[in-house]
Amino acid sequence: MKSDMVEYDIHRRGIHTDEALAMFSRIVSSERAKGRGGIFAVVTGYGSTGGTSLIKSAVLAACRRYLKQNHIKGFLDGEFAGDFFSPQCMAFPAASMIPVRYRRSPNPGLVFVCV
């Protein structure tokens, strides 16, 4: 089943973290300008060498800054999408808007953002 959630892929082979962050910043600005107040997913990758993706770590850090600056309403690491009782999911203001397919198969290579 296809969800209608917008998904942006900022994790391309060979992309540098600063380029991915610039893309993420443009995406957040664009989504805020739409004024829908919805959520979207960002594909960050999960780290192919068994560690955490540098892009994902940078996006999560940017989300923390954007939240403090009121540029976003919340964010959720994709690995917690299916765990509604985790503190991370409970703090995400749009947890109920996450499509079922993401909740059934949590993905650590995603970050959900609420604008």
Rosetta constraint file for C-alpha pairs under 8 A:
AtomPair CA 1 CA 101 HARMONIC 7.74 0.50
AtomPair CA 3 CA 99 HARMONIC 6.37 0.50
AtomPair CA 3 CA 101 HARMONIC 7.89 0.50
AtomPair CA 5 CA 39 HARMONIC 7.26 0.50
AtomPair CA 5 CA 40 HARMONIC 5.89 0.50
AtomPair CA 5 CA 41 HARMONIC 7.23 0.50
AtomPair CA 5 CA 99 HARMONIC 7.48 0.50
AtomPair CA 6 CA 39 HARMONIC 7.79 0.50
AtomPair CA 6 CA 40 HARMONIC 5.07 0.50
AtomPair CA 6 CA 41 HARMONIC 6.30 0.50
AtomPair CA 7 CA 40 HARMONIC 5.89 0.50
AtomPair CA 7 CA 41 HARMONIC 4.61 0.50
AtomPair CA 7 CA 42 HARMONIC 5.68 0.50
AtomPair CA 7 CA 43 HARMONIC 7.09 0.50
AtomPair CA 8 CA 40 HARMONIC 7.76 0.50
AtomPair CA 8 CA 41 HARMONIC 6.25 0.50
AtomPair CA 8 CA 42 HARMONIC 4.80 0.50
AtomPair CA 8 CA 43 HARMONIC 6.01 0.50
AtomPair CA 9 CA 42 HARMONIC 5.84 0.50
AtomPair CA 9 CA 43 HARMONIC 4.55 0.50
AtomPair CA 9 CA 44 HARMONIC 6.85 0.50
AtomPair CA 10 CA 20 HARMONIC 5.53 0.50
AtomPair CA 10 CA 23 HARMONIC 6.80 0.50
AtomPair CA 10 CA 24 HARMONIC 7.17 0.50
AtomPair CA 10 CA 42 HARMONIC 6.88 0.50
AtomPair CA 10 CA 43 HARMONIC 5.92 0.50
AtomPair CA 10 CA 44 HARMONIC 5.94 0.50
AtomPair CA 11 CA 15 HARMONIC 6.92 0.50
AtomPair CA 11 CA 20 HARMONIC 7.05 0.50
AtomPair CA 11 CA 43 HARMONIC 6.16 0.50
AtomPair CA 11 CA 44 HARMONIC 5.04 0.50
AtomPair CA 11 CA 45 HARMONIC 5.93 0.50
AtomPair CA 11 CA 55 HARMONIC 7.38 0.50
AtomPair CA 15 CA 19 HARMONIC 6.54 0.50
AtomPair CA 15 CA 20 HARMONIC 6.76 0.50
AtomPair CA 16 CA 20 HARMONIC 6.36 0.50
AtomPair CA 17 CA 21 HARMONIC 6.14 0.50
AtomPair CA 17 CA 54 HARMONIC 6.72 0.50
AtomPair CA 17 CA 55 HARMONIC 5.28 0.50
AtomPair CA 17 CA 58 HARMONIC 7.25 0.50
AtomPair CA 18 CA 22 HARMONIC 6.21 0.50
AtomPair CA 19 CA 23 HARMONIC 6.30 0.50
AtomPair CA 20 CA 24 HARMONIC 6.13 0.50
AtomPair CA 20 CA 55 HARMONIC 6.76 0.50
AtomPair CA 21 CA 25 HARMONIC 6.09 0.50
AtomPair CA 21 CA 55 HARMONIC 7.57 0.50
AtomPair CA 21 CA 58 HARMONIC 7.12 0.50
AtomPair CA 21 CA 59 HARMONIC 6.56 0.50
AtomPair CA 21 CA 62 HARMONIC 7.92 0.50
AtomPair CA 22 CA 26 HARMONIC 6.36 0.50
AtomPair CA 23 CA 27 HARMONIC 6.21 0.50
AtomPair CA 24 CA 28 HARMONIC 6.21 0.50
AtomPair CA 24 CA 59 HARMONIC 7.44 0.50
AtomPair CA 25 CA 29 HARMONIC 6.24 0.50
AtomPair CA 26 CA 30 HARMONIC 6.03 0.50
AtomPair CA 27 CA 31 HARMONIC 6.07 0.50
AtomPair CA 28 CA 32 HARMONIC 6.05 0.50
AtomPair CA 28 CA 71 HARMONIC 7.93 0.50
AtomPair CA 28 CA 72 HARMONIC 7.82 0.50
AtomPair CA 28 CA 115 HARMONIC 7.63 0.50
AtomPair CA 29 CA 33 HARMONIC 6.12 0.50
AtomPair CA 30 CA 34 HARMONIC 6.49 0.50
AtomPair CA 31 CA 35 HARMONIC 7.02 0.50
AtomPair CA 31 CA 36 HARMONIC 7.71 0.50
AtomPair CA 31 CA 115 HARMONIC 6.94 0.50
AtomPair CA 32 CA 36 HARMONIC 7.55 0.50
AtomPair CA 32 CA 37 HARMONIC 7.44 0.50
AtomPair CA 32 CA 71 HARMONIC 7.79 0.50
AtomPair CA 32 CA 72 HARMONIC 8.00 0.50
AtomPair CA 32 CA 115 HARMONIC 5.93 0.50
AtomPair CA 36 CA 115 HARMONIC 7.91 0.50
AtomPair CA 37 CA 114 HARMONIC 7.02 0.50
AtomPair CA 37 CA 115 HARMONIC 5.13 0.50
AtomPair CA 38 CA 94 HARMONIC 7.86 0.50
AtomPair CA 38 CA 114 HARMONIC 5.83 0.50
AtomPair CA 38 CA 115 HARMONIC 5.90 0.50
AtomPair CA 39 CA 94 HARMONIC 7.12 0.50
AtomPair CA 39 CA 97 HARMONIC 7.49 0.50
AtomPair CA 39 CA 112 HARMONIC 6.78 0.50
AtomPair CA 39 CA 113 HARMONIC 5.41 0.50
AtomPair CA 39 CA 114 HARMONIC 4.28 0.50
AtomPair CA 39 CA 115 HARMONIC 6.23 0.50
AtomPair CA 40 CA 112 HARMONIC 5.75 0.50
AtomPair CA 40 CA 113 HARMONIC 5.49 0.50
AtomPair CA 40 CA 114 HARMONIC 6.71 0.50
AtomPair CA 41 CA 110 HARMONIC 6.39 0.50
AtomPair CA 41 CA 111 HARMONIC 5.65 0.50
AtomPair CA 41 CA 112 HARMONIC 4.43 0.50
AtomPair CA 41 CA 113 HARMONIC 6.25 0.50
AtomPair CA 42 CA 110 HARMONIC 5.49 0.50
AtomPair CA 42 CA 111 HARMONIC 5.19 0.50
AtomPair CA 42 CA 112 HARMONIC 6.33 0.50
AtomPair CA 42 CA 113 HARMONIC 7.72 0.50
AtomPair CA 43 CA 109 HARMONIC 5.86 0.50
AtomPair CA 43 CA 110 HARMONIC 4.65 0.50
AtomPair CA 43 CA 111 HARMONIC 6.67 0.50
AtomPair CA 44 CA 53 HARMONIC 7.33 0.50
AtomPair CA 44 CA 55 HARMONIC 5.85 0.50
AtomPair CA 44 CA 56 HARMONIC 5.00 0.50
AtomPair CA 44 CA 59 HARMONIC 7.75 0.50
AtomPair CA 44 CA 109 HARMONIC 5.31 0.50
AtomPair CA 44 CA 110 HARMONIC 5.66 0.50
AtomPair CA 44 CA 111 HARMONIC 7.11 0.50
AtomPair CA 45 CA 53 HARMONIC 6.08 0.50
AtomPair CA 45 CA 55 HARMONIC 7.33 0.50
AtomPair CA 45 CA 56 HARMONIC 6.57 0.50
AtomPair CA 45 CA 108 HARMONIC 7.48 0.50
AtomPair CA 45 CA 109 HARMONIC 4.08 0.50
AtomPair CA 45 CA 110 HARMONIC 6.78 0.50
AtomPair CA 46 CA 51 HARMONIC 7.67 0.50
AtomPair CA 46 CA 52 HARMONIC 5.80 0.50
AtomPair CA 46 CA 53 HARMONIC 4.95 0.50
AtomPair CA 46 CA 56 HARMONIC 6.91 0.50
AtomPair CA 46 CA 108 HARMONIC 5.65 0.50
AtomPair CA 46 CA 109 HARMONIC 4.24 0.50
AtomPair CA 46 CA 110 HARMONIC 7.80 0.50
AtomPair CA 47 CA 51 HARMONIC 5.27 0.50
AtomPair CA 47 CA 52 HARMONIC 4.84 0.50
AtomPair CA 47 CA 53 HARMONIC 4.00 0.50
AtomPair CA 47 CA 54 HARMONIC 7.47 0.50
AtomPair CA 47 CA 109 HARMONIC 7.96 0.50
AtomPair CA 48 CA 53 HARMONIC 7.54 0.50
AtomPair CA 52 CA 56 HARMONIC 7.21 0.50
AtomPair CA 52 CA 57 HARMONIC 7.02 0.50
AtomPair CA 53 CA 57 HARMONIC 6.23 0.50
AtomPair CA 54 CA 58 HARMONIC 6.14 0.50
AtomPair CA 55 CA 59 HARMONIC 6.07 0.50
AtomPair CA 56 CA 60 HARMONIC 6.11 0.50
AtomPair CA 56 CA 109 HARMONIC 7.37 0.50
AtomPair CA 56 CA 110 HARMONIC 7.95 0.50
AtomPair CA 56 CA 111 HARMONIC 7.77 0.50
AtomPair CA 57 CA 61 HARMONIC 6.23 0.50
AtomPair CA 58 CA 62 HARMONIC 6.13 0.50
AtomPair CA 59 CA 63 HARMONIC 6.06 0.50
AtomPair CA 60 CA 64 HARMONIC 6.34 0.50
AtomPair CA 60 CA 77 HARMONIC 7.72 0.50
AtomPair CA 60 CA 111 HARMONIC 7.72 0.50
AtomPair CA 61 CA 65 HARMONIC 6.50 0.50
AtomPair CA 62 CA 66 HARMONIC 6.07 0.50
AtomPair CA 63 CA 67 HARMONIC 5.95 0.50
AtomPair CA 63 CA 72 HARMONIC 7.58 0.50
AtomPair CA 63 CA 74 HARMONIC 7.74 0.50
AtomPair CA 63 CA 75 HARMONIC 6.62 0.50
AtomPair CA 64 CA 68 HARMONIC 6.39 0.50
AtomPair CA 65 CA 69 HARMONIC 6.24 0.50
AtomPair CA 66 CA 70 HARMONIC 5.98 0.50
AtomPair CA 66 CA 71 HARMONIC 4.90 0.50
AtomPair CA 66 CA 72 HARMONIC 5.76 0.50
AtomPair CA 67 CA 71 HARMONIC 5.93 0.50
AtomPair CA 67 CA 72 HARMONIC 5.18 0.50
AtomPair CA 67 CA 73 HARMONIC 6.15 0.50
AtomPair CA 67 CA 74 HARMONIC 6.26 0.50
AtomPair CA 71 CA 115 HARMONIC 7.20 0.50
AtomPair CA 72 CA 113 HARMONIC 7.27 0.50
AtomPair CA 72 CA 114 HARMONIC 6.01 0.50
AtomPair CA 72 CA 115 HARMONIC 4.57 0.50
AtomPair CA 73 CA 93 HARMONIC 7.10 0.50
AtomPair CA 73 CA 113 HARMONIC 7.79 0.50
AtomPair CA 73 CA 114 HARMONIC 5.35 0.50
AtomPair CA 73 CA 115 HARMONIC 5.29 0.50
AtomPair CA 74 CA 91 HARMONIC 7.80 0.50
AtomPair CA 74 CA 92 HARMONIC 5.55 0.50
AtomPair CA 74 CA 93 HARMONIC 6.25 0.50
AtomPair CA 74 CA 94 HARMONIC 7.89 0.50
AtomPair CA 74 CA 113 HARMONIC 5.99 0.50
AtomPair CA 74 CA 114 HARMONIC 5.14 0.50
AtomPair CA 74 CA 115 HARMONIC 7.21 0.50
AtomPair CA 75 CA 92 HARMONIC 6.05 0.50
AtomPair CA 75 CA 111 HARMONIC 6.93 0.50
AtomPair CA 75 CA 112 HARMONIC 5.43 0.50
AtomPair CA 75 CA 113 HARMONIC 4.37 0.50
AtomPair CA 75 CA 114 HARMONIC 6.01 0.50
AtomPair CA 76 CA 80 HARMONIC 7.03 0.50
AtomPair CA 76 CA 81 HARMONIC 7.24 0.50
AtomPair CA 76 CA 88 HARMONIC 6.53 0.50
AtomPair CA 76 CA 89 HARMONIC 6.55 0.50
AtomPair CA 76 CA 92 HARMONIC 6.19 0.50
AtomPair CA 76 CA 111 HARMONIC 5.69 0.50
AtomPair CA 76 CA 112 HARMONIC 5.02 0.50
AtomPair CA 76 CA 113 HARMONIC 6.56 0.50
AtomPair CA 77 CA 81 HARMONIC 7.18 0.50
AtomPair CA 77 CA 88 HARMONIC 7.85 0.50
AtomPair CA 77 CA 108 HARMONIC 6.71 0.50
AtomPair CA 77 CA 110 HARMONIC 6.44 0.50
AtomPair CA 77 CA 111 HARMONIC 4.67 0.50
AtomPair CA 77 CA 112 HARMONIC 6.42 0.50
AtomPair CA 78 CA 102 HARMONIC 7.99 0.50
AtomPair CA 78 CA 106 HARMONIC 5.79 0.50
AtomPair CA 78 CA 107 HARMONIC 4.94 0.50
AtomPair CA 78 CA 108 HARMONIC 4.86 0.50
AtomPair CA 78 CA 109 HARMONIC 6.56 0.50
AtomPair CA 78 CA 110 HARMONIC 4.67 0.50
AtomPair CA 78 CA 111 HARMONIC 5.05 0.50
AtomPair CA 78 CA 112 HARMONIC 6.48 0.50
AtomPair CA 79 CA 106 HARMONIC 4.95 0.50
AtomPair CA 79 CA 107 HARMONIC 5.01 0.50
AtomPair CA 79 CA 108 HARMONIC 4.22 0.50
AtomPair CA 79 CA 109 HARMONIC 7.69 0.50
AtomPair CA 79 CA 110 HARMONIC 7.59 0.50
AtomPair CA 80 CA 84 HARMONIC 7.63 0.50
AtomPair CA 80 CA 86 HARMONIC 7.06 0.50
AtomPair CA 80 CA 88 HARMONIC 6.86 0.50
AtomPair CA 80 CA 89 HARMONIC 6.19 0.50
AtomPair CA 80 CA 106 HARMONIC 6.48 0.50
AtomPair CA 80 CA 108 HARMONIC 7.94 0.50
AtomPair CA 81 CA 89 HARMONIC 6.61 0.50
AtomPair CA 81 CA 95 HARMONIC 7.67 0.50
AtomPair CA 81 CA 98 HARMONIC 7.50 0.50
AtomPair CA 81 CA 102 HARMONIC 6.50 0.50
AtomPair CA 81 CA 103 HARMONIC 5.14 0.50
AtomPair CA 81 CA 106 HARMONIC 5.38 0.50
AtomPair CA 81 CA 107 HARMONIC 7.67 0.50
AtomPair CA 82 CA 102 HARMONIC 7.11 0.50
AtomPair CA 82 CA 103 HARMONIC 4.00 0.50
AtomPair CA 82 CA 104 HARMONIC 5.98 0.50
AtomPair CA 82 CA 105 HARMONIC 7.01 0.50
AtomPair CA 82 CA 106 HARMONIC 5.57 0.50
AtomPair CA 83 CA 89 HARMONIC 6.65 0.50
AtomPair CA 83 CA 103 HARMONIC 7.68 0.50
AtomPair CA 84 CA 89 HARMONIC 5.41 0.50
AtomPair CA 84 CA 90 HARMONIC 6.22 0.50
AtomPair CA 84 CA 95 HARMONIC 7.68 0.50
AtomPair CA 85 CA 89 HARMONIC 6.68 0.50
AtomPair CA 85 CA 90 HARMONIC 6.22 0.50
AtomPair CA 86 CA 90 HARMONIC 6.12 0.50
AtomPair CA 87 CA 91 HARMONIC 6.07 0.50
AtomPair CA 88 CA 92 HARMONIC 6.48 0.50
AtomPair CA 89 CA 95 HARMONIC 6.36 0.50
AtomPair CA 90 CA 95 HARMONIC 7.33 0.50
AtomPair CA 93 CA 114 HARMONIC 7.37 0.50
AtomPair CA 94 CA 98 HARMONIC 7.13 0.50
AtomPair CA 94 CA 114 HARMONIC 6.53 0.50
AtomPair CA 98 CA 102 HARMONIC 6.72 0.50
AtomPair CA 98 CA 103 HARMONIC 6.95 0.50
AtomPair CA 99 CA 103 HARMONIC 6.68 0.50
AtomPair CA 100 CA 104 HARMONIC 6.07 0.50
AtomPair CA 101 CA 105 HARMONIC 6.28 0.50
AtomPair CA 102 CA 106 HARMONIC 5.49 0.50
AtomPair CA 102 CA 107 HARMONIC 7.19 0.50
